[in-house]
């Protein structure tokens, strides 16, 4: 598989972390299995090939779609060659881009045509090169930002505090806001409750340590990541990956972070 990242244009940098391209030219009838691991970040995805991913029920994933926050892992499958272009957003970007509360996107793949009344799919499909497709998507996103109003500064600050490991109580104190206000703010701009969002942030920090083998034992990894005990850690890990930590290392191949291919 081939993977690379492309930096966004300047107007998009507060909202888009990067564009990415994942491609496999291998033609095969073998069904390949992938997992989407919750990472606290939404994205826009374009499937740039005749072969489309399906969910576990065999339903086709939309060709051009937006997905919001997931609170547990999901699975997708594909046969044959494929190319995907992804727009990896910042946690609070959906509200800024579409003017819709982020929790409306939670645990869903929403076709872009249901969100906007523009022939964006046709334009992207007809563009000849990956770079041309990214230019079209970028122009669309800039136009979306111009059409929307709102200020996510407070939500961005909250998100950053949680990313830096602050507890919910510490965030409330630093922001001088109530628990209810924090709940509303994070649901509206990030798309899930603060408690679930902070769990995913902790899990992702732990997963990075696991990827880097930055630990001596599973027990050390458990307590270093702030879990009560090993059974709590493994239970949380299985919620977000469907595997134990050991199975994850043995059975997955991760070309794109949080989108590993796994052996059935």
JOQUI-V790078 format. One record per residue. PHI is phi in whole degrees, 0 to 359 (NA if undefined). BURIAL is 1 if it has 16 or more other ideal C-beta (glycine too) atoms within 10 Angstrom, else 0. Layout:
PHI/BURIAL, PHI/BURIAL
This chain:
NA/0, 245/0, 221/0, 208/0, 243/0, 228/0, 289/0, 283/1, 291/0, 307/0, 297/0, 266/1, 297/0, 288/0, 240/1, 245/1, 285/1, 188/0, 266/1, 223/1, 231/1, 238/1, 221/1, 223/1, 267/0, 286/0, 274/0, 204/0, 271/0, 293/0, 281/0, 250/1, 247/1, 232/1, 241/1, 258/1, 264/1, 303/1, 230/1, 79/1, 225/1, 275/1, 201/1, 247/1, 234/1, 238/1, 272/1, 264/1, 196/1, 297/0, 282/0, 246/0, 292/1, 235/1, 276/0, 291/0, 273/0, 89/0, 283/0, 295/0, 284/1, 306/1, 291/1, 227/1, 209/1, 244/1, 240/1, 262/1, 286/1, 252/1, 258/1, 204/0, 290/1, 229/1, 239/0, 225/1, 225/0, 203/1, 237/0, 86/1, 290/0, 204/1, 218/1, 238/1, 249/1, 242/1, 245/1, 273/1, 273/1, 273/1, 305/1, 258/1, 287/1, 299/1, 298/1, 292/1, 277/1, 241/1, 67/0, 241/1, 304/0, 297/1, 293/1, 289/0, 263/1, 300/1, 56/0, 220/0, 254/1, 255/1, 305/0, 299/1, 295/1, 278/0, 258/1, 224/0, 256/0, 222/0, 279/0, 294/1, 299/1, 300/0, 296/0, 291/1, 299/0, 281/0, 295/1, 276/0, 245/0, 300/1, 297/0, 296/0, 296/1, 293/1, 299/0, 296/1, 297/1, 297/1, 299/0, 298/1, 294/1, 299/1, 297/0, 298/1, 296/0, 291/0, 276/0, 255/0, 234/0, 141/0, 228/0, 258/1, 303/0, 295/0, 294/1, 298/1, 295/0, 300/1, 301/1, 295/0, 300/1, 293/1, 298/0, 279/0, 94/0, 291/1, 284/0, 299/1, 295/0, 295/0, 297/1, 302/1, 292/0, 293/0, 273/1, 56/0, 231/1, 280/0, 300/0, 295/0, 295/0, 298/1, 301/0, 295/0, 297/1, 290/1, 297/1, 290/1, 258/1, 261/1, 113/1, 205/1, 290/1, 303/1, 295/0, 292/1, 300/1, 292/1, 297/1, 294/1, 299/1, 297/1, 299/1, 295/1, 298/0, 294/1, 297/1, 296/0, 297/0, 295/1, 299/0, 273/0, 55/0, 271/0, 197/1, 266/0, 207/0, 296/0, 296/0, 299/0, 297/1, 301/1, 282/0, 296/0, 271/1, 89/0, 273/1, 296/0, 203/0, 294/0, 293/0, 297/0, 298/1, 295/1, 298/0, 295/1, 298/1, 292/1, 299/0, 269/1, 233/1, 79/1, 225/1, 280/1, 304/1, 295/0, 299/0, 299/1, 293/0, 279/0, 252/0, 238/1, 235/0, 245/1, 284/0, 249/1, 305/0, 68/1, 222/1, 283/1, 276/1, 227/1, 278/0, 283/0
